[in-house]
Amino acid sequence: MNIVAWPLEAAIEECKRNQIAYSVVITKPDRVKYCLEERLLYVVRQQMNDNGTCLLTCAAKMGKEEKVHP
């Protein structure tokens, strides 16, 4: 099962459908130059742990139209 680049909600549903335990980690850049669409999370990495849990690393879509002002 490869769910990299899937929206987080769809990836979770796929894990549930296949009865695979999962955990979610959300990553963010250290310096944000653009607005983050935090409601639009995508799986950027998928890893199976030794205990059979699928670790889903997710990141928000970046909206490049609007710059964040420091």
Residue pairs with C-beta under 8 A, 6 or more apart in sequence:
1 14
1 18
1 20
2 46
3 10
3 11
3 14
3 15
3 43
3 46
3 56
4 43
4 44
4 45
4 46
5 42
5 43
5 44
6 14
6 42
6 43
7 40
7 41
7 42
7 43
8 24
8 41
8 42
8 43
8 56
8 58
11 22
11 43
11 46
11 56
12 22
12 24
12 56
15 21
15 22
15 54
15 56
20 52
20 53
20 54
21 52
21 53
21 54
22 53
22 54
22 55
22 56
23 53
23 54
23 55
23 56
24 56
24 58
25 55
25 56
25 57
25 58
26 41
26 57
26 58
26 59
26 60
27 44
27 57
27 58
27 59
28 36
28 59
28 60
32 68
33 67
33 68
34 62
34 63
34 64
34 65
34 66
34 67
34 68
35 62
35 63
35 65
35 66
35 67
35 68
36 60
36 61
36 62
36 63
37 60
37 61
37 62
37 63
38 60
39 60
40 60
40 61
41 58
41 59
41 60
41 61
42 58
42 59
42 60
42 61
43 56
43 57
43 58
44 57
44 58
44 59
45 55
45 56
45 57
46 54
46 55
46 56
46 57
47 54
47 55
47 57
48 54
48 55
49 55
